Structure formats: structure tokens, C-alpha cells
Amino acid sequence: MGRQLTSNKRKRTISILSHWTLRYFLILCIGFAIIAAGALYWIRTTSIEKSLKTAELLGWEIADRVTVKDHQLQVPSDLNTIVSSREKLFDTDQYFCVMVLDKNNKLVFSQPEMGQEDVYYRLSDDFLKPRNSKYAGVTVDIADGNQTLGKVWVMQSKQSITFSPETIWFVALIFGGLILCGWYTIYLLSSKLSRPIRQVAYAAEQIRGGNYEVSLDINTREREINELVDSFGDMAARLRQLEEWRTLSLAGVSHELKTPVTSIKGLVMAVRDDVVSAQEGKEFLDIALKESERMERMIADLLDYNAMTAGSVAVRKERTDLKLLVGEILYQWKIAYEDQMPEIQLHAPSGSLYVVGDALRIQQIVVNLLNNGLHATAPGQQVRFHIILHADEHLLHVDVQDNGTGISIEDQPNIFERFYRGELKKRRNRGLGLGLTYSRLLAQEQDGELILVSSSSEGSTFRLSLPRWLAQQDVLISEKTYRTPVKA
């Protein structure tokens, strides 16, 4: 059911190009429709106002030409010609008309010709406004002194003085062109943006399928897209490298664990089948025991590393006398390898050197460095170590210098990578290549660092750096202890 819903959601999705161009087109249409409505309303209002002012001027002209004789209105004989010329000038339609009414609202003159019934049809009952709201008209009084003797009505349809078909088409053409230009602009931008995203998405799909050989041929002037492409390319290269290391590491781990198991099985079977003598059987069992111990150490390294990366290893940060701790570590380690008679010299300044760290984890790091130095010593060569303690303003350093065969320049950048083992180390002793990785993680968990200082054919020097315990921290602890009330 969940897969079906996910599938339906994916089917309903659309591309960035379709998504943004469609929505931007709708936004443009709505926005320009609002603008066009406002513009047309303004044009209509302005046109009516100007047309009515023009009609009022015509009404004043006609009123000036009408004379009064014996209190009767006298229309000049050429008024038809004058009105006709004004109609041509104003470009009026068939609804345009001019009426001259006396004081009793009786028709005296009209253009075009009409009867009194037409006057009643066109004007309201009180003769103050057009009867039909589709018409607009202005009236001018014909006066003789202070006495009003009649009126001049100039009427025309509102449509003729607002929008002509040519005006509407012209406005529609302008706004349609603006909408298309805006849509085409966002289409180009979305297309340019979606193209590299599609290529990156396709490359990600290839990587998910296990193909890390992807290339992105994208050259744009946009800095953000270039940064995305470069970062994705680096990520793909890193994933390819990690996949190669994972494959090699899995093969190496399988081989390293299979070798002691096969050796132990063969030795035990030889003893069980009485293939060897009693003395040789004892030697075979001793070899099998050593192989099992070696396999146990490899499994322990693997478990420690997994626990560390999972965050389930607790690392304490407390005040520790580094000089005293390192001395105890060296003493215990020397006893454990007494048969090889290692020579260890500790160089430390006078006084106590306090660090913020976990004594157990520091011991694990130093012991691992000592074991690595022991394994790096050539057969038949005296094992020698120089342990140097020194300090700076904020850190205390433990330099572990051995007299082994060293690490090749090619291997030095990768020695802290998990499961990495140099060619010389692979031939000399078996292991999983997790010791230095685990040690560096332990150092970093204590806000310190583990680095390779130098390495040559005369030996290697590793440096463990840990934060110093400063005098201010003693003061803070004292104040905290003093201020904490004692419970009864």
C-alpha cells in the first residue's frame, strides 16, 4: 500500500520547466488582466470626460447660433450643415444626435430629424437626463438675459466615446505581447536551470546503480551551478574511491581472517590425525594458539572501530598526569614484550604535565603506536623507541619515535584511512589496517589529534597532541566544589 502511494506521488510530479513556466504564465495572465482592467477603466473614464466636454462645446456653439424673437427660438438655416461638419470632425456613430428644445421641452430642431415622440424616447420624464443608461448627453441652456428659453441637447452612445474595436484590439495586442515575452523569458531561465539539474539527477541515478564513472559536461556562467557541479563531481570521485577501498578492504578482511582460520584448522587436523610427533604436535598447538590470538586481535580491532564510529565508545575528559601515565604505559608494555628486549627512552621536562583526557584511551593510542613500531622493526634489529614529551601554550605532545623501516612516501597520505595497509606491512604481518584509524578517532574525541610527523628508512615519528589542563580549570573546579552544598 505504501509503495503504491509513493508510486502515485511520483506519477503526479512534473518537471521544473513545466512547473515554473505554467505557474509564471498564470501569474502573468492574472497580473496583466488586473492591469488591463484598470487601464481600460481609466481610458473609458477619461474618454467619456473628454468627449462630454467636446459635446458641451458643440452645445455652446449651437446655443450661441440660436436666436430669440418674440420669446420664440429661431434656428439658423445653416445649422444642419454646421452640425454635419462637426459630426465628421468628431467621427460620431449613428446614435449621435443634437436636439434644440424650447422652455416647454418641445422640439425645435434635431439632427438627425426626429419627432416629439423620439424626444420622449430619448430623455427621461423630467427631461434632465438620457432615458437609456447606454447613452451620455450634455445640455446647454439657451438664455435671454436671466430667462431660460430652451435647451440644447447633444447625445451620443457611451460605446462610441469610450472603446472602439481598434482600441480594444490594440490593448489586447500589447498585453498579449507582454505576457508572451514574460513567459518566454521564464521559459528560457527555467530551461537553462533545469538542464544541469537533469544532468546531475541522471548522474546521481547512475551512482545509485553502482556506476561511479560519471562526467558532467556543464559549463555555465552561474557561480552556484558551477559550485554544485564541481561538488557533485568531487563527491562522485570520492564515492568511487571509497567503493574501491571498500571492495579491496572487504577482500583484505576476508583474506586476513580466512588465513588464520585455515592455518588453525590445518594444524589441529594434523595433531588429531597423528600426522606429527608429540613434540611437533605441541609446537603445532602453540602456533595455532598464536594464530587464534592474532585473529582475536583483528576481530577486537574491527569491533572497536565499529563501536567508535557508532558513537557507543565513552571517552572521559578529566585531569590526567601525562608524564606519570606514559611512564606506566611504557613499563607495562616493556614487560609484555620482554622476550624481544626493547629499548625505550623517555624524554620529559621536569614537573607534572596535566592534560584533559581519558587515561584508558590514551593508553590504547600509545600502545598501538608502540606495537606498530615493533612490527615495523626489521628482523634481527634491536627495537628502540624514543618517547618525547613537550608542551606549548595549549597542548601537550607525545612523540613516539621508532627505528623501523619507515613508511613509503606513497603510503603516508593514506595511513589513517580505514583498512588501508601498505605493501610492506601486508607482506610483513597480518592485520585489518584499523589501528591508526581507531587511534586518531580516539584522539579527536578527546579534542586532540594524532599525526605522522616524519618517516624515513631510519624510523617514523608519530605525535599525539592533547589539550592542556590549565590553572583556570583548577580554580573553576575549586569554586564549584566550594559552592555545592553538602547533603546531610
N, C-alpha and C positions, 0 to 999 in steps of 0.2 A: 504494500500500500504506500509506504514511504517513498519507494523508488518510483512508483507511478506518479506521485505528486511532484517529485523532483523532475521527472521527465516532462510533465506537463508545463512546469515552470520554464524549463529550458526551451520548449517549443514556442512559448509565448514571447520570448525575448526577441528583440530586433537589434540591428546594428547601430553603432553610434551615428553613422551617416544618416540613416533613415530617421532615427530618434530625434536628433537635434534639428535636421533640416525641416522635418514635418512640424515640429513644435515651433520653431522660429518662424516658419511660414504662417502658421495660425496666429502667432503673436503679431506678426506684421499686418496680417489682414485685419485683425481686430483693432490694432492701433491706428492704422490708416483709415479704417472705416469710421472710427470716432473722430479723427482729424477731418476727414472728408465731410462728415455730417456737420461738424462745427463750421467748416469753411463754407459749405453751401448755405447754411443758415445765415451766416454773416453776409454772404453775397446777396442772398434773397432780400434780407432786410435793407441793405444798402441800396440795392437796385430799386426796390419799391419807394424808398425815401427820395432817391434822386428823380425817379420817374414822376412821382407825385409833385415834386417841386417844379419840374418842367411843365407838367399839365397845368399847374397853378399859374405859371407864367402865361401859358396859352389862354387860360380863362381870363386873366387880367387884360390881355391884348384884345380879346373879343368884347369884354365889358367896356373897354375904352372906345371901341368902334360902334357900340350900340348907343343910339341917341334917344332922347326923350322928347316927345312932342304931345302937348295936351295930356300929360301924365300917361302917355302910351309909349311903349317901346318901339323904336324904329330900327330895323336891322338893315345895314347897308347891302346893296345888291351884289357886291363882290365878296360877301362873307364866305360863300361856298368855295370860291376859288382860294381864298386865304386858308380856310380850314383844310382843303385838299392838299395845298402845298405843305402845310405843317404835318399832315399825316405821312406824306412821303419823307419828310425830313426826320420824323420820329420813328419811321419804319413800323407803323402800327399794324394790327391784325383786324379781322372783320368785326371784332367786338368793340372797337373804338367808336365812341360817339360823342358828339357835342350837342348840348341842349340849352336853349335860352328860354326861361320861364318868367312869366310876369309875377306880380306880387300875389296873384291868386293861384299860382302854380299851373297856369295854362301855358301850353306850348306855343312859343312864338317862332322859334327856329330850331331846326335839328339837322344834323349831318351824321349819318345818312337820314333820309326823310323817314318820318315815323308819325303815328297819330298819338292822340291823347292816351289811348289805351296802352300804348307802348311805354309811355311815361310812367303810368301806374305799375306797369310790369317791372320796370327797371328800378324804381325808387320805392322806399318804404312808405307806409301810410302817412307818416308825418313829413315826408319829403326831405328828411335830414341825412339819410344815408342810403347806399345801394341796398336793394331788397335781397340780392344774392351775395353771399359771402365770397364768392369766387371773383367778384368784381371790386375794383377800387376806384374811387372817384373823389374829385375835389370840387368845391363850389366857391364861386366868387360873386359877391353882391354887386348888383347894378344900382347905384345910388344917385339921387339928385339932391344935393345938399345933405341934409341929415335924414332924408327919407329914402327907404329902400324900395325900389320899384320892381325889382326882379332878381333873378339869379342866373348864372352861367354854370352849367354842369359839364365837366369833362370826365368821361368814364372810360375805363379800359379793363381788360381782364388781368388778374394778378399774374397769370402764367406768362402773358406776353411781356410783362415788365420785370420778370424775375429770371427764369431759365429758358433759354432757347435750347433746342436739341443739340445744337453745335456746342453750347457751353457745357452741357452735361457730358457729352462725349469727350470734350477736351479735358475736363476734370477727371473723368474716369481713366482716360489715357495716361494722364500724368501720374495718378496714384497707382495705376496698374504697373506702369514702368518702374516706379519706386519700389513697389512690392517685389517685382521680379529681380531688380538689381540687388535688393537686400537679401532675397532668398538665394540668389546665385552666389553672393559673397559668402554667406554662411555655409553654402554647399561646398565651395572651394576650400574654406577653412576646415570644415569637418572632414572633408575627403583627405586633405593633407595631414590632419591629425590622426585619422583612423588608419591610414596606410601603415605607418610604423607600428601602431598598436597591434594591427592584424599580424604583421610580421613577427613581432615579439610574442604574441599569443601562439602563433604557429610554432615558433621555436620552442616555447615552453611545452607545447604539446609533444614535440619531438623528444625533449628531455624527459618528460614523464614516461614516454615509451621506451626510454633507455638509450636513445641516440643523442650523444653529447657532442657530436661533430656538427654543430650548427654555426652558421655565419650570417650576420645581419649586415646587408649592404644598404645601409641607410645613411644618407648624408643630407642633413638639414641645417638651416641657419639658427634654428631654435635651440638655445642652450639646454633647456630642460630635457628635450627629447634626446639630444646627444648624450647628456649625462645618463639618462635611462638606458639607452642602447649600450653605452660603454659599461655601465654597471652590470647589465644583463650579460654582456659578453664575458666580463670578468667572472661573474657567478658561474656561467656555463663552463668556463675553463677550470675554475676551482672545483666544481662538481665532477668534471671529467677526471681531474687529478685525484680527488677523493675516491671516486669509483675505482680507479686503477689501483690506488693504495688499498682500498677495501678488498678487492679481489686478491691482490698479492698477499695482504695480511691474513685473509681467511685461509689461503693456501699455505702460508707460512705457519699459522697457528695449528692448522690440521696436521701439517708435517711435523712440527715440533712436538705436538702431543702424541702423534702416532709413533714417532721414533722410540721414545722410552717404553711405551706400551709394548711394541713389538720386541724390543730388547728384553724386557722383563719376562714376557711370555716365552721367548726362546730359551732364556736362562733357566727359568723354572721347569720347563718341559725337559731340558737336558738333565737337570737334577732328578726329576721324577722318574725318568726312564733309565736312570743309572748309566747314562752315556759317559759320565765323567767319574773320576775317583772321588773319594770322600773329601780329600784336601781341595781338589778342584771344585767340588760342589759347594764347599764353604766359600771359596773365592767367588763363585758364580752368584751365590746368595748375597754376598757383600756388594757385588756390582749391581745386582737387582735392587738392593736397598738404596744404593746411591741414586740409581735411575728414578726410583719412586720418590725420593726426596727432591730430586730435580723437578720432576713433574709436579710435585706438590707445590714447589715454589712458583712455577709458572702459573698454576691454577690460582694460587694466592694473589699473584700479581694481577691476573685478569679480574678476579673478584674485587680486589682493592680499587682498581681503576674504574670498574663499573659502578661501585659504590660511591666513588668520588664524583664521577660525572652525574650521578643521580642525585647528589646532594645529601646522601644519607650518612656521610662521614662527619662526625662532630669534631670541630677544631676549636680548642680553647685559646683564649688570649689573656695570658696572665704574666706576671713578673717572673722572669727566669734568669738565673745567673748563667750566662752563656759560657763563660770560661770554665766554671765548675762542671757544667753539663757536658761540654765537649770532652773534657778530661775523663769523665766517667765512661762516655761512649767509646773513646779510644782504648781505654783499659779493658773493657768488656770485649770489644771486637778483637783485640790482640790475643786475649786468652782463647777465644773461639778458633782462631787460626794460628795457634801456637806452633803447630806442626810445620807451617811454612815460614816461621821465624820472620815475620815482617818487622821492618824498622820504621818507627813513627816518631817524628819530632814535632812538638807543639810549640809554636812561637806566639806569645801573647804578651800584651803590655801588662804592667803591674796594676793591681787593684781589681775590683769587680766590674764586670761588664754585664749590665742587665738589658734584656730585650723583652718585647711584648710578643709572646708566642706560646706554643704548646710544646712542652718538653718531649712528649712521646712522638709528635710529628717531626720535630727537629731531629730526633734520634733516627727516625726512619730515613730522612733525607741524607744525613751524614753517613749512615751505614750503607745505603745504596751507592753513594759515591765511592766509599771505600771498597765495596765489592766490585764495582766497575773497574776501579784502578787495579785491583788484584787480578781480575780476569784479563786486563789489558797488558799485564806484565808478560814479557816473553819467557818461554820455558827455560829453566835453569838460571834465570836472572834473579838477583836479590830484590825483594819487594821493599820499596822505600816510599814513605809519604812525608810531606811537609804540610802541616796544618797551621795556617797563619790566621790569627785573629787581629783585626784592626777596625777602627771606627772613624766615622765622620760626624757631622753635626746631628744628623737624624737617623743614621743607620749603623748597624754593626755588621761586619762582614766576616764570613768564614771561608777562607780559600783552601781548597783541598787539591794539593799538587802531588801527582804520582809520577813514576818513572816508567810508564808503559810505552807501548809502541805508538801511541797517539791516534788521532782521528784524521782521516784524509780531508783535504780541502773540499772535495766534492760532497762528503758526508756531513760536514759541520753544519750547514744550514738546516738539516733535517733531523738532527739527533733528538730533538724534543718532540717530533711527531710520533703519534701513537703507532705501534707495531713496526716502526722503522728500525732496521738493523743494517749496519754497514757490511760490506762484503767480508772484511777481515773478521768482524765479530761473528758473522754467520759460520765461517769456517772454524773459528777457534772454540766457541762454546754455544750452547743452545739456550734459547730464551724467547720471549714474546716481544721484546722491544717496548715494554711499558714502564720500565723502571724510571727513566728520566722524565717521561711524560707525567707519571704519577707524582714524582718528587717536585716538579715545577708547579703542579696544581696545588700540592700541599703548601709550598712556599707562598703562592699567590693568595691562598685562603688566609694566611697569616699577615697579609699586606706586605709581603716581601717578594723576592724574586730569586730565581736560580738561572745563572747564565754560564756559558763557556767563555772563559777569559782568553785562553790561548791553548794551542795544541800543536805539537811537533813530534818528530821521531824520538825526542828525548822525554816526552811525557805530556800530560794535559793538566790544566788548572781550571777547576770549576769554582764558582763563587756563589755562596748562599748569603743573601742580604736580608736582614730582618730589622724592623723598626726598633729604635732605642726606647728604653724606659727612662723618661725624663724626670727631673726632680719635681716638676709641677704636678706630675701624676701622683707622686707620694703625698704631696700636700692635699690634693683633692681627696685621696683615699682617707687621709687622716681626718679631714674636715667632715667627710661623710660618716666615718665611724663615730666621731665626737657628737654629731648632731642626731644620730639614730638613737632613739630612746631604748633603754634596756627593759625587756619584758620580764615581768615577775614570774 
